[in-house]
Amino acid sequence: MDPSAVMYDIAPGKVAGQRDNGADDDLNEATMQTGQNGEQPLRNEPTELDVSYQALDSFDKYATMAHMTVHRRRQNLYALPSSNFQVLANPPFNLLDNLAAVDDAIDNFPRGEVSAADMPWNGFAKIHDHNKAQSTLRQFYRDWTAEGFAREIEPLLNMILADLEKYSPPLADKTLRTNEYSNILLPGSGLSRLLLELTLRGHNVTGNEISYHQLMGSQFILNGNASGANSWTIYPG
C-alpha cells in the first residue's frame, strides 16, 4: 500500500490521509535549483521512494539507535566524579537501575519476522530520520493513550467541536452530516487522532500530512493493527 495517499473509511464519515507532492520537510525544502538559462538542475529532490525508505529504515533501527542513546547516558554517568556518581546511582535517583529498565523496555519493542538487513530500505535512514522515528513514538503517547488524549487532544477537540457547532447550521439528523459544512480539511493531521474523533462525530475529514513518519504511523493505527484499547504498550525513547 502506498503510504503517501492512504484512504481510511470509517463510518459514519470518511477520513482521507493525503500529502502534497513535496518531499519531507527536512529533505531539501527548496524545489530543484536551476541555472539562469534553464540548464539541468543542480540538485534533485529525493524521490518519494527514497523518503519512504528513509522512514521505514529509521523505524526498523529504532531499537538499535535507542540502545545507543542509553549507552551514551550510562557513559556520561560513569564519567562523573565519584561523589556525584554515588548520589545519582543510589536512592532516590537510581539512575543505573532506570537505564537498565529503559534497555529492557527497548528490547520489548515490536519487531518484524524478516531481518531489516534483507529489506530494500536498509541503510537509507539519516540521523534526522532516526530523530523523527523517536518523536513519532512520543507522539503516539500524546495522541493515542488515555492520559495523553485527556491532556493534549481532548481540549483541542472540544474547541473545534464548539466552533463547528457555532458556525455550522443546525441539522435535523446530527448523527450524519451531509452538507458542505461537514467537509473538514485538517492540515498537519499528524497521527490522525483528531481526524478519527471528528469522523466518529459524523464529519467527512480530509487530513493533509507531509511527514512519512506520521503517515506510516497513521496507516498503522487506523488500518486494523489495533484490536481495541490497550492493544500496544509503548516506551518512548
Secondary structure as the mmCIF struct_conf table of DSSP 4:
data_model
#
loop_
_struct_conf.conf_type_id
_struct_conf.id
_struct_conf.beg_label_comp_id
_struct_conf.beg_label_asym_id
_struct_conf.beg_label_seq_id
_struct_conf.end_label_comp_id
_struct_conf.end_label_asym_id
_struct_conf.end_label_seq_id
TURN_TY1_P TURN_TY1_P1 PRO A 3 SER A 4
BEND BEND1 ALA A 5 ALA A 5
STRN STRN1 VAL A 6 TYR A 8
BEND BEND2 ALA A 11 GLY A 13
STRN STRN2 LYS A 14 GLN A 18
BEND BEND3 ASN A 21 GLY A 22
TURN_TY1_P TURN_TY1_P2 ASP A 25 ASP A 26
BEND BEND4 LEU A 27 LEU A 27
BEND BEND5 ALA A 30 ALA A 30
STRN STRN3 GLN A 33 GLN A 33
TURN_TY1_P TURN_TY1_P3 GLN A 36 ASN A 37
BEND BEND6 GLN A 40 GLN A 40
BEND BEND7 LEU A 42 LEU A 42
STRN STRN4 ARG A 43 ARG A 43
HELX_LH_PP_P HELX_LH_PP_P1 ASN A 44 THR A 47
HELX_RH_AL_P HELX_RH_AL_P1 GLU A 48 ASP A 60
TURN_TY1_P TURN_TY1_P4 LYS A 61 LYS A 61
HELX_RH_AL_P HELX_RH_AL_P2 TYR A 62 TYR A 78
TURN_TY1_P TURN_TY1_P5 ALA A 79 ALA A 79
BEND BEND8 LEU A 80 LEU A 80
HELX_RH_AL_P HELX_RH_AL_P3 SER A 82 ALA A 89
BEND BEND9 ASN A 90 ASN A 90
TURN_TY1_P TURN_TY1_P6 PRO A 91 PHE A 93
HELX_RH_AL_P HELX_RH_AL_P4 LEU A 95 ASP A 107
TURN_TY1_P TURN_TY1_P7 ASN A 108 ASN A 108
BEND BEND10 PHE A 109 PHE A 109
BEND BEND11 GLU A 113 VAL A 114
HELX_RH_3T_P HELX_RH_3T_P1 ALA A 116 ASP A 118
BEND BEND12 MET A 119 MET A 119
TURN_TY1_P TURN_TY1_P8 PRO A 120 GLY A 123
HELX_RH_AL_P HELX_RH_AL_P5 ILE A 127 TRP A 144
BEND BEND13 THR A 145 THR A 145
HELX_RH_AL_P HELX_RH_AL_P6 ALA A 146 GLY A 148
HELX_RH_PI_P HELX_RH_PI_P1 PHE A 149 ILE A 153
HELX_RH_AL_P HELX_RH_AL_P7 GLU A 154 TYR A 167
BEND BEND14 SER A 168 SER A 168
HELX_LH_PP_P HELX_LH_PP_P2 PRO A 169 PRO A 170
BEND BEND15 ALA A 172 ALA A 172
TURN_TY1_P TURN_TY1_P9 LYS A 174 THR A 175
BEND BEND16 LEU A 176 LEU A 176
BEND BEND17 ASN A 179 ASN A 179
HELX_RH_3T_P HELX_RH_3T_P2 GLU A 180 SER A 182
STRN STRN5 ASN A 183 PRO A 187
BEND BEND18 GLY A 188 GLY A 188
TURN_TY1_P TURN_TY1_P10 GLY A 190 LEU A 191
BEND BEND19 SER A 192 SER A 192
HELX_RH_AL_P HELX_RH_AL_P8 ARG A 193 LEU A 200
TURN_TY1_P TURN_TY1_P11 ARG A 201 GLY A 202
STRN STRN6 ASN A 204 ASN A 208
HELX_RH_AL_P HELX_RH_AL_P9 TYR A 212 LEU A 222
TURN_TY1_P TURN_TY1_P12 ASN A 223 GLY A 224
BEND BEND20 GLY A 228 GLY A 228
TURN_TY1_P TURN_TY1_P13 ALA A 229 ASN A 230
#
